[in-house]
Amino acid sequence: MKYIYLLILLFCLNMTTLDAQIAPDFLVTDTHGNEHSLYEDYLDQGKTVVLDLFFVNCPPCNDLAPYMEEAYQQWGAGMADVEFISLTSDPADTDAIVLGFEEQHGTTWPAVSAEGGGPDAQAPYTTGDFGQFFGYPTLVVISPDRSVQFDAWGSDFPETIEILNSWITNTGATGEVTSSVPDLNVSDFNMFPNPAQEQVQIEFDLEIGSSARINVFNSLGQAVISKNLGNLNAGNHQINLVTETLANGQYIVELSTDNGAKTNALSIVR
């Protein structure tokens, strides 16, 4: 009997050790050319991050994708306190191949190919340090305090999403999108060329220094590009935004700072 209790105690201690593991930082570039720093862009901003470890030719990864997109929209589509990031494990998954995956399943959260650093960023979660690794897909939930909940998985995809949602809730995230207020700190917010094709230059003036981010929304209100500009000084700024992956159509470009947000309309015509 004591042996059984000892085994139980050792198992619990082992699980506590695994739960205490800290998520390693990474800097990756998604298929749309946007950089993502786990700590600076998300955790240090109080956001929860869901990592989707996958590869394009993985059948269950393809089957899970539509369920993940529904959950992504439920949690604010990157505009609230939760962000999803897919990291491929396959060195053969180029930007073009991963973009094809996104287009096939209509997914809108950031995805990182081998070219963007996906395999290296996801590798620490396959070593057993966070829990036994069973293969792909693997879902990882990282709290703002950098603690990790590893491998949300159920008996089917709906149950998997149910578990994922509960883990996200455990981090304190709400998924509530704060309504933007007019940003009096921003003036002369212009874009050219407009209509654009492969890229657009965004120019604006800040009255006072502030952190800033550019978000691009499609006609459905889905975020299709998100670019963290970091901390900017007061004055004039010119930012080149790559738009080559955007389909023809109308988009809303939002420039958000510590004081609020301003928007402008962008057309993509090729």
ZIFEN-V694538 format. One line per field, one symbol per residue. ss: DSSP state (2 for helix, 1 for strand, 0 for the rest). A space follows every 10 residues. Layout:
ss->???
//
This chain:
ss->0222222222 2222222220 0100001110 0000111222 2222200111 1111000022 2222222222 2222000000 0111111100 0000222222 2222200001 1100000222 2222220000 0000000111 1100001111 0000002222 2222222222 0000000000 0100011111 1100010011 1111110001 1111111000 0011111111 1100111111 1100000011 1111111001 1111111100
//
